[in-house]
Amino acid sequence: MTDDTVLLGHGSGGQMMKRLIDELFLDAFGSPELLAGNDAGVCELPATGRIAVSTDSFVVTPQFFPGGDIGRLAVCGTVNDVSTAGARVRYLSCGFILEEGYPVDDLARIVRSMAETAREAGVRIVTGDTKVVERGGADGVYINTTGVGEVPRGVDLSGSACRPGDAILVSGTLGDHGVAVMSCREGLGFGTDVVSDAAPLNRLVAAVLDAAPHVRCFRDPTRGGLASTLNEFAAASRVDMEVDEDAVPVADPVRGACEMLGLDVLQVANEGKMVAVVPADEADAALAAMRGAPYGGNAAVIGRVGEPAGDAGPLVRVRTAWGSARVLDTLVGEQLPRIC
């Protein structure tokens, strides 16, 4: 690329746009489907005839933060969403909305990060789109990704499948991403660097399914954190849930930052963690599988599914270290803007 910044001509459909696509996107992503140059990537359909599809848009500020960037986030977020269906993620699309004047070097860095993360996850980027808007019409770069995965026969996961006595697991420490983005954006120092947990978890999910074939559901606790995830499960399954506060893994710098800022770490965003609900007799196997998989070394059993919901409706309770209990509610309002 000879241009230093994104220009309106890069979205014109002419030679400048072709150069941007050929020299930046095709060079980095380079899947056979993408290199064919068609409006749609033609891919093999799974033998099972069942696919999982998810789409998401990423608008994080800043675009680069400790442990990741908007490109890694875009790939991980969609890979993880498709994985929650128990699917083997195979293909991604990516759409870019670029602001006139955005540095091409920064865009190239983001694209390289996406390519590296896609290779790590074992998925191919097969189609995409680029639009350029006038200066001031966007915050540098927005990315949309859509993922497609194959759902194996016999796998049918749902947040409505939780049953009394089931175990609740989380694949690692909570709150890392939200605190990392906040510290970078606001220039906060916490003594020890906090790094985003953005990571593709498709291999971790596959390992858990192999070890615990009757998993009820998976969910990646992004916006709203663990609190939103468990309240969604409880509402869908019409059951109460209980979490042991002492069992929830939280890194000390993140815990300290949340205490200082008055945040509930259970409501802070994550981008590389997975919550699973499994039958109690498969909990040990699921936990061992998580701990043996990439990004699952700090996995823990953090609670259980309680009895069917009473008149007050489904409730999620946190059992504190003092033996008391508090209701864990979903986040009200916007606690941490633009974390994904």
C-alpha positions in Angstrom: 0.0 0.0 0.0 1.4 3.4 -1.0 -1.3 5.4 0.8 -0.6 6.3 4.4 -4.3 6.9 5.4 -7.6 5.6 4.3 -9.2 7.8 1.6 -12.7 8.1 0.4 -11.5 6.6 -2.9 -10.7 3.3 -1.1 -14.4 2.8 -0.9 -15.3 3.8 -4.4 -15.3 0.4 -6.1 -12.5 1.5 -8.4 -8.7 1.0 -8.6 -8.0 2.4 -5.2 -10.5 0.0 -3.6 -9.1 -2.9 -5.6 -5.5 -2.1 -4.4 -6.7 -1.9 -0.7 -8.4 -5.3 -1.1 -5.6 -7.0 -3.0 -2.6 -5.7 -1.1 -4.1 -5.7 2.4 -7.0 -8.1 2.8 -6.3 -10.8 0.3 -2.7 -10.9 1.1 -3.4 -11.4 4.8 -6.5 -13.7 4.7 -5.8 -15.6 1.5 -8.3 -18.4 1.7 -9.1 -20.1 -1.6 -12.8 -19.0 -1.3 -11.7 -15.4 -0.9 -9.1 -15.5 -3.6 -11.7 -16.7 -6.1 -12.9 -13.0 -6.2 -16.6 -13.7 -6.2 -19.3 -11.9 -4.4 -20.0 -15.0 -2.3 -17.5 -17.5 -0.9 -18.6 -21.0 -2.0 -17.9 -23.5 0.9 -18.7 -27.1 1.6 -21.8 -27.8 3.6 -21.4 -30.0 6.7 -22.3 -33.7 6.3 -24.8 -33.4 9.2 -26.9 -30.8 7.4 -27.0 -28.6 10.6 -25.1 -25.4 10.8 -24.7 -22.7 13.4 -24.5 -19.0 12.3 -23.7 -16.0 14.4 -22.9 -12.4 13.5 -21.5 -9.5 15.6 -20.2 -6.0 15.1 -17.1 -4.6 17.0 -16.7 -0.9 17.8 -14.2 -1.0 20.7 -12.3 2.1 21.8 -9.3 2.1 21.8 -8.8 -0.2 18.9 -5.5 -1.5 20.5 -5.3 -2.5 24.1 -3.2 -4.7 26.4 -3.5 -8.3 25.2 -5.3 -7.6 21.9 -7.0 -5.3 19.4 -10.2 -4.9 17.6 -9.2 -7.5 15.0 -8.4 -10.2 17.4 -11.6 -9.3 19.3 -13.7 -9.6 16.1 -12.4 -13.1 15.3 -12.6 -14.4 18.8 -16.0 -13.0 19.5 -17.7 -14.7 16.6 -15.7 -17.9 16.9 -16.8 -18.2 20.5 -20.4 -17.3 19.8 -20.7 -20.1 17.1 -18.9 -22.5 19.5 -21.5 -22.0 22.2 -23.8 -24.1 20.0 -21.3 -26.9 20.2 -20.4 -26.3 16.5 -17.1 -26.8 14.8 -16.4 -23.4 13.5 -15.3 -23.4 9.9 -15.8 -20.1 8.1 -15.9 -16.4 8.8 -16.9 -13.3 6.8 -15.6 -9.9 7.7 -16.9 -6.4 6.9 -15.0 -3.2 7.5 -16.4 0.3 7.9 -13.4 2.7 7.7 -13.2 6.3 8.5 -11.5 8.6 6.0 -8.0 9.4 7.3 -7.6 6.2 9.3 -3.9 5.2 9.2 -3.2 2.4 6.8 -0.5 1.0 9.1 -3.0 0.6 11.9 -5.4 -1.1 9.5 -2.7 -3.4 8.4 -1.9 -4.3 12.0 -5.5 -5.1 12.6 -5.8 -7.2 9.5 -2.6 -9.2 10.4 -4.0 -9.8 13.9 -7.3 -11.1 12.4 -5.4 -13.5 10.1 -3.2 -14.8 12.9 -6.2 -15.3 15.2 -8.1 -17.1 12.4 -5.2 -19.4 11.9 -5.0 -20.1 15.6 -8.7 -21.0 15.7 -8.4 -23.1 12.5 -11.1 -21.1 10.6 -11.0 -19.5 7.2 -12.1 -16.0 6.2 -14.0 -16.6 3.0 -15.8 -13.3 2.1 -15.9 -9.7 3.2 -16.8 -6.1 2.4 -15.2 -2.7 2.8 -16.9 0.7 3.1 -15.3 4.1 3.7 -17.2 6.9 5.3 -16.4 10.6 5.5 -14.0 11.9 8.2 -16.0 12.1 11.5 -18.6 9.5 10.3 -17.1 6.6 12.3 -14.5 6.1 15.1 -11.7 4.9 12.9 -12.7 1.4 12.1 -15.7 -0.8 12.8 -15.7 -4.5 12.0 -18.5 -7.0 11.5 -17.8 -10.7 11.5 -20.2 -13.6 10.7 -19.3 -17.2 11.5 -20.5 -20.5 10.2 -20.0 -23.8 11.9 -21.0 -27.5 11.7 -23.2 -28.8 14.5 -22.3 -32.5 15.1 -25.1 -35.1 15.3 -26.5 -35.5 18.7 -25.4 -32.1 20.0 -28.4 -29.9 20.9 -27.4 -27.2 23.5 -29.7 -24.6 24.9 -29.9 -22.2 27.8 -33.3 -23.6 28.5 -31.9 -27.1 29.2 -30.5 -26.4 32.8 -31.8 -28.8 35.4 -31.7 -28.7 39.2 -28.4 -30.1 40.6 -26.4 -29.3 37.5 -22.9 -27.8 38.0 -21.9 -24.4 36.7 -18.3 -24.0 35.4 -16.3 -21.1 34.1 -13.1 -21.6 32.1 -10.9 -19.0 33.8 -10.5 -15.7 35.6 -13.3 -13.1 35.1 -13.2 -9.4 34.3 -9.8 -9.3 32.6 -11.0 -7.8 29.3 -13.3 -5.1 30.7 -10.6 -3.9 33.2 -7.9 -4.0 30.5 -9.9 -1.8 28.1 -11.0 0.6 30.9 -7.4 1.0 32.2 -6.1 1.7 28.7 -8.9 4.1 27.7 -8.9 6.1 30.9 -5.1 5.9 31.6 -5.6 4.1 34.9 -2.7 2.3 36.5 -3.3 -0.7 38.8 0.3 -1.5 39.9 0.2 -4.7 37.8 -0.7 -4.7 34.1 -4.1 -6.2 33.3 -4.3 -7.9 30.0 -7.4 -8.7 27.9 -8.4 -12.3 27.8 -9.5 -12.2 24.1 -9.0 -15.8 22.9 -10.7 -18.3 20.5 -12.3 -21.1 22.6 -13.6 -23.5 20.0 -11.0 -26.1 20.9 -11.9 -25.8 24.6 -15.6 -26.3 23.9 -14.8 -29.4 21.7 -12.7 -30.9 24.5 -15.5 -30.4 27.1 -18.1 -31.9 24.8 -15.8 -35.0 24.3 -15.4 -35.4 28.0 -18.9 -34.5 29.1 -21.3 -35.4 26.3 -24.4 -34.3 28.2 -23.4 -30.6 28.5 -26.6 -28.5 28.8 -25.2 -25.2 27.4 -22.3 -22.9 26.9 -22.2 -19.1 26.8 -19.4 -16.6 26.6 -20.0 -14.0 29.3 -19.2 -10.8 27.3 -21.2 -7.6 27.9 -22.9 -7.9 31.3 -20.4 -10.5 32.4 -21.2 -13.6 34.3 -24.2 -11.9 35.9 -26.1 -11.5 32.6 -25.1 -15.0 31.4 -26.5 -16.8 34.5 -29.6 -14.7 34.6 -30.3 -15.5 31.0 -29.9 -19.2 31.7 -32.1 -19.0 34.8 -34.8 -17.2 32.9 -34.7 -19.6 30.0 -34.8 -22.7 32.2 -37.1 -21.3 34.9 -34.7 -22.3 37.7 -32.8 -20.6 40.5 -29.0 -20.6 40.4 -26.4 -20.2 43.2 -22.8 -19.1 42.8 -20.1 -19.6 45.5 -18.3 -16.3 45.5 -15.0 -17.8 46.8 -15.0 -20.3 44.0 -15.1 -17.7 41.2 -11.5 -17.2 39.8 -10.5 -13.5 39.6 -7.0 -12.3 39.2 -5.8 -10.1 42.1 -5.1 -7.0 40.0 -8.6 -7.2 38.5 -10.2 -7.7 41.9 -8.3 -4.7 43.2 -9.3 -2.6 40.2 -13.0 -3.5 40.6 -12.9 -2.7 44.3 -11.3 0.7 43.7 -13.8 1.6 41.0 -16.8 0.2 42.7 -17.5 -2.4 40.0 -19.0 -5.9 40.6 -16.5 -8.2 38.8 -19.3 -10.6 38.0 -20.8 -7.9 35.8 -17.6 -7.0 34.0 -17.0 -8.1 30.4 -14.9 -11.0 29.2 -13.8 -12.0 25.7 -12.0 -15.3 26.3 -14.0 -17.1 28.9 -16.7 -19.8 28.6 -19.5 -20.6 31.0 -20.8 -24.2 30.9 -23.7 -25.9 32.7 -23.3 -29.7 32.9 -24.9 -32.6 34.8 -23.3 -33.0 38.3 -22.0 -36.4 37.5 -20.0 -35.0 34.5 -18.7 -31.9 36.3 -15.3 -33.4 37.2 -14.7 -34.6 33.6 -15.7 -31.2 32.2 -13.5 -29.4 34.6 -10.5 -31.6 33.7 -11.1 -31.1 30.0 -11.3 -27.3 30.5 -8.0 -27.2 32.4 -6.3 -29.4 29.8 -7.4 -27.2 26.9 -5.8 -23.9 25.7 -7.0 -20.9 27.8 -8.6 -23.1 30.4 -5.9 -23.5 33.0 -7.8 -21.5 35.7 -11.2 -23.2 35.1 -13.4 -23.8 38.2 -16.7 -25.2 39.3 -18.4 -22.1 40.7 -21.9 -23.1 41.6 -25.0 -25.1 40.9 -28.5 -25.0 39.5 -31.1 -24.8 42.2 -34.7 -25.7 42.3 -37.4 -24.6 39.9 -38.2 -20.9 40.2 -40.7 -19.8 42.8 -43.3 -17.0 42.8 -40.5 -14.3 42.7 -39.3 -15.7 39.4 -35.9 -17.2 38.6 -33.2 -15.8 40.9 -29.4 -16.0 40.8 -27.8 -15.8 44.2 -24.2 -15.4 45.3 -23.1 -17.2 48.5 -20.6 -14.9 50.1 -17.5 -15.8 52.2 -19.5 -14.8 55.3 -22.3 -17.3 54.7 -24.8 -14.8 53.6 -26.4 -14.5 50.2 -27.1 -11.7 47.8 -29.1 -11.6 44.6 -26.9 -11.3 41.5 -28.9 -9.1 39.1 -28.2 -8.2 35.5 -26.4 -5.0 34.8 -28.6 -1.9 34.7 -27.5 0.8 32.3 -24.1 1.0 30.8 -21.2 0.3 33.1 -18.3 0.1 30.6 -19.0 1.6 27.2 -17.4 0.3 24.0 -15.7 -2.9 25.3 -16.3 -4.8 22.1 
